[in-house]
């Protein structure tokens, strides 16, 4: 259903695709997994990757602006604190676990690893190759 279908039914469009509660018309499709909660479109590996990249960028900004640790250490510390915050929120009764668990269970690991992450990891690994050292080892 496109945006026109949402307008005809009198429903408003949400801007965020990472809402925690399913919106009207969201469902679980057997082929595509859960739907994108705000628009009813299937959640893809790209959606998850975009959300994680945005979260990493926010953490990097917080580290740069306030924490001022080396980047990798700052991101790890902030990620750890965020994870502990999610665990604490779950223990206090905030229901964040169910929607996030459903989202993670719907990820097709083969597709995500082979078609999504493998190319990025190989590209990142290729960027770290020192060609001068490689030529020296060849000779």
N, C-alpha and C positions, 0 to 999 in steps of 0.2 A: 504494500500500500504506500503510495507516494504522499507527499505533503498535501496534495489537493484532497486526498481521502480524509486526512485528519481535519482539514478545514471544513469539509462538507459535514462531518459528523459533529462539528462543534467543539472538538477537542483542541487544546492549545499545544503547541510544540515546545518541548523543553530544550534548552540550549545545551546542557551538559549531557554527554553520553556516558558519564560515569556515576549517575545517580545511584544511591544505595537501595532504593525501593523501586520495584517495577512500576512503570507507568501504566495507564490504561492501554489495553490491547497487547501487552507484552505476554509472551508465552514461551514455552520450551519446544523448539522444533527438533524432531528426532535427528535430522540430518545436520543442522547448523548449530545445535546447542541452544543456550539461552539467547534471548533476543536482547538487543541494545535497549536498555530500560526506558530511554526517553523517546525513541522514535519507532520502536518495534522492529528494527532491522536486526539481523543476526549479528552477534558479537563475533568479530573475526580476530585472528591473531594480530592483525594490524591495529585494531582498537586497543588490545591489551598492551602491545608494544608502545603505542602512542601514550597510553596512560602511565606506563612505567617510565618512559623517557621524560615525560612531564614531571613526574614525581622526583626523578633523579635530578632534573634541572632545578627544581625548587629547593631540593636538599643542597645542591651545589651553591646556589645563591645564598641560602641561609649560612652555609659554611663560610663563604667568601665575605659576607657582610657582617656576621656576628661572631662566629666561632673562631675563625682564622687559624684552623689547623691545616696541615698539608691535605691536598684534595682527596686522595684515596682514604686517608685516615678519617678526615672529617665526614666524608660520605658514609663510611662504615659506622662511625659513632652515631650519626644522625639516624641512619637506617635502623640501628639497634635500638635507639631510644624510641623511634616510631613504632617498631615491632613490640617493644615492651608496653608502649602506650595502648596498642591494640589489644594486647593480652589483658592489661589492667581494665580497659573498657569492657571487655568481655566478662571479666570477673565481677564488675560492678553492675552487670545486667544490660549493657548497651548491646543491642542485637546487630553487631557488624559481621559476625562469623557466618551466619547462614547465607546471605547473598554473596559474600566473597568465596565461600566454599563451593557454592553452586557454579560460580563463574570459573573457578579453577578446575572443577571436575569436568566441565564442558570442553576444556582445551584438548585438542587432539595433539598428543605429544609428538607423534611421528611427523605430522604436518608442521608443527611449530618448530621442531628442532631441524628437520631436513630442509624445509622450504623457507624458514624464517631466520633462525639464528645461525645456521651453519655458514651461510654466505657472509653474514656480518662478521662472524668470528674469524673466518678465513681471510677476509679483507683486512681486519684489524691485525691479524698475525702477519700478513704480508707487509703492512706498513712498518713493522718493527724490524724487518730484515735489513741488515747493514750490507750493502752490496760490496763495499771495499773488503770487509771481512770474508764475504763469500768468495770473492776472487782470490784472496790469499789462501783460503782452504782448498780451492780448486787446483792451484799450482803446486 
